[in-house]
């Protein structure tokens, strides 16, 4: 019953087998390995983007921060949702890698920003000339940090607005696959066809050991990203072990299969919890993450049984067993139906 995060689950066996195969013999370092050539071709084909610049890094923070640094200047501000991962969970890494660009937080509804809110935020900047920050990239997260999903139409509207101000757009896709299967669209439709310029394409949260791809649809950004990646200490020497993971992830649509499993696991959990009187949801779950509240007594039963998840609001310590505490639960590809049902039964009591 481990719902703490989708990055706590195991790597898929096919990914581990690929790492073992890559460990046989010798390969050129720093991304010059033959496996990376195939990864680059697969991603270009998957995204219908034959000219895209494709790179691998080991963490989502590196993917987000170095790609945003490539799209911005130190005197810019990056527009993002209040709940964006680059704001809540990256220890000012975007500010660090950009050399000082700040974040402008856009108020959101269920962690999704609207064109109207984004317009207000953009228009509020470049109002003080040399004394204030200049307008920089717009960063959008899909799946959002609250488990909601932007539709293709919503992404397009935000990108169209950004383009009207000549601003580049970045997609934080740590859970890209989960969003994609929830929408039932193509990778191209969720990215460059909607107006996205750069993507952090996640693998770690969806069955890889530790690899993320950075994709620039305009290759003019390639050399700068390469320099920033090296300078930022994120160019792997034994790069083939990143390449091997990503190739296994993309082969036979494993990445989509794992995302479908994770989304289905969360859907089963949500169905079970919604049948329990008194359980409330903070946001309508749309992928593999959900936020819900139930009694402290139910949380105590889960705690005693060894369930792992985050209590989001409130504390387990307290006198009132009927007080509602909210939780964040994230399902990964390996979640069993038995453990999901046991979790629900413990909440029910």
N, C-alpha and C positions, 0 to 999 in steps of 0.2 A: 504493500500500500504506500508506494513512494510517489507522491504528487508534488514534491518540493519544487522541481523544475525538470524540463525536458533535457537539460544538460547534465543531469545526475544519472541518467540511464546508461546502459551499456552501448558500446559501439557495435554496429551490426557485424555478424561474422564475416560477411563478404568484404567489408572494409578491412577487418583484421587479416583476412587471407591475402588481400591485395598488398598490405604492408609487408607480410612475410615474403611474398613473391618479389617485391621491390628490394628486399634485403639481400637478394642473391646477386653477387658480383659487383660490378662497378657501374657508375653512371656519372655523367658530367654534373657539376654542382650549380647552385644559384639559379635554377629554373631552365638550364640548358639541357635537361634530361629529356629523353625521347617520350617518356610518359606525359610530360607537360605539353609537348607538341600535340598529342592526341586530346588532352584535356581542353586545350585552347580551341581546337577544331570542334570538339563536341559542344562546348559552350556557345561558340559562334553559331553552330547549327541549331542548337536548342532555342536560342534567342532570335534566330533569323537575322543575325547581325554579322555578316561576313568580314567587316572591317573592324570589329570591336577589339579594343585592347583588353586583355584578360590577364589577371595576376592572382596569385595565391598568398595568403597570410594565415597565421595560426589562430588568430583571435578576432572576434567581432569588433572589439574596441579598436584594434589596429585597422581593420577594414573601414570602419566608419570614420575614424579620426584622420587617417592618412588620405582617404579619398576626399573628405571635406577640405583638408588643407590644400589639396591640389586644385579645388574649385574656388578657393577664396584667397583673400589677402589678409595680412595681420590686422588691418584697420577695418575689416568688415564685421558684420554681425550675421550669424547663421540663424534662420528662422526655423523653429521646431515647436512641436506640441509641448505643453507643460509637463506631460508625463513621458516624454521621449527618453529612450535609453541613454542618449548622449547627454541628457540633462540629469537624469536620476542615478545612473549607475556606471559612469565612466570616469569618475574622479578628476574631472576637468581635462581629460585627455584631448578632447577636440580643441580646447583653448591652448593646450600645450603644443600640439602638433601643428596648429595653424600659426603659432608664434604670437598669439594674443587675441585672435578674433573672439568676440563674445557670442553668447547665445541670447537671442531674443525669444522669450517664451510666448507662444500664441495660445490663448485660452481655447479649450477644446470641450467637445461634448462626447463623453465616453471615450476619451483619448484621441478623438478624430477632430482635426481642425477643419474649419469651413472656409470657403473662399472669402466670405465677408470678414471673418476674423483675421484671416491672413492679410487681406487688403489693408485693414486698419493697422496692423502691425508694420507692414511694409511702408505705408504712407507716413507713419510716425517717425521713421528714420530718414536720414539725409536731410534733416530739418535744421541742423546747426552748422552746416558747412564743414570746415576743417576741424571744428571742435567736437563733432559727434561721429559715431561709427557710420560706415558706409554700408549700403545694402549688399548682402552676400547671398549664399545659397539657401534654398529651401530644402529642409530635410524632412522626409515623410517616412513613417514606420508602418510596415504592413507584414505581419499581423501587429497591431498596436500593443502597447504594454498593458493594456487592459483586456486583451483577448478579442477586440473587435476588428473588423476587416473593412478597409476602404474598397468600394466597388471600382471598376474600371472608369465609370463615369465620374466618380468623385476624384480619383487620381487625375483624370484628364482636366477637370475643372481647376484643380489646384495648380497643375503644371501650366495651363493656359494663362492663369493669372500671373504666375512667376515669369513666364516668357514675356508678358506685356510690360514687365519692368526690366527685361533683359537679365533675369536672374537664373542661374543654373539650378537644377533640381537633383537631389540625391534620395535614393530609396534605401532605408535600413531594412534589409530583408533577412534578418537573423532567422526568421520563421517564414521565409519566402515561399517555401513549398507548401506550408500549411495554408497560407493565404491563397495560393494558386489553386489548390484542389478545392478550397471552399468556394472560390469564385467560378471554377470551371472554365477558365479562360486560358490563353496561351501565355508563355513568358513574355513574348513580344508585346502582346496586348496590355500586360500589366506594367510594362516598362517603357521602352522607347516609343512605341506607338501612342502611348498616353502622354509622352513628353518628358520622361525621365532621362537624365543625362548620365548618371552613374548609379551603380547598384552594389550594395554589399549583399552577396548571395551566400546565405548561410548553409553550413553543413554540420557544424558541431552539435547543434540542438536537435538534429534530425538523423542521428545514427552514425556520424563520423566521430573519430577520436579527437580531432582538432584541426579543422581547416575551413577557411572562408575564401570565397572568390570576390575579387573586385573587378567590375566590368565598366569600362568607359565606352560608350557607343560612338563617341568621336575620338579617334586615335590621336588627336592633337595633344591629349593629356598624358600620353603614354610615358614620354621621357621624364616629365616632371614627377609623375608618380613613382617611377623607378628610382629616381634620385631621393625622393622623400622616404620611400620604403627603406632604402639602404641607410640613409642618414638616421632614420628612426629605429634602426636595429631590428627590423622585421624582414630582412632578406635572409631566408634560410640557406645555409650551406648545403646540407643534405636535403635539398628541395624535393627530391624524388619521393620522399615520404609524405609530403603534402600532396604531390601530384597523384600518387597511388590511391590515396583516400578519395580524392575528388573524382578520379576516373571510375572507381568502383561505385561511387555514389550515383554517377550519371548513367552507368551501364544498365541496360534493360529497364530503365526508368525506376531504379531502386529508390531514388529520392522521392518520387511521387507515391510509390507504394508505402513507404514509411510514413509519409505525411498523412496519407489516407488512414493508416492504422491509428496514428496519434489523434487525428480529428475524430475518428469513430469512437475511440476510447473515451474522449472527453464528452462526446454526445451521449454515450451510455451513462456516464456519471451524471450528467445534467438531467437526463430523463429520470433517473432514480431519485435524485435530490428533489426534483420538482414535484414528486409524488408525496413528499413528506410535508405535513402541515407545519407552517411556520418558517420554512426555509425560504429565504429571499435572495434574489440575485441583484448585484450592483450594476451589472452590464449584461446585455444579452450575449451569451457565448456564441462565437461564430467560427472558431477554429479549435485549438487544442488547449485553451486556457479559460478558466472561469473564476469568478469571484462571487462567493455566496456567504450568507450568514445563517447561523443556527445557534442553539443554546450552548451555554458553557458546559452543561452536562454532556451534551453530545461531543463537544471537543475533548472533554476529559476522557470519555470512553475511547476515542480515537488515540489519544495520547497514551493511555494505559495499554492499548493493543500494539503500540509501536508505529502507528501511522506517521508518515512524514509529509508535511505541508507547511505553508506559512500562515500563521494567524496575522491577518492584515490590519485589523482594527480591534483593539481590546487586548486583554491579557488573560491567560489561563487562570492565574491566581485571582480569586475573588469569591465573595460569599454567596452571591446569588446564582444558583444553578440555571436559572431561566433567562439570565441576561444574554442578549444576542451578541456574538462575536463573529466577525467576518473573516473569511479565509481566502487565500489564493491557491488554486490547484492547477497544475500543468501536467498534461498527459504526454507520454512519449510513445514511441512505436512499440515498445516491448511490454506495455501494460496488459495484464491478463484480465479477462472478464471476471474471473473469480475474485481477484483483488479489488476490482472496481465495485462489485456487488457487496463484498464484505465491508468496504468503506461506507457504502450507503446504508447497510444494515446497522452499522455502529452509530451513524448519525441518527437513525430512526429510533434506536434504543430498544 
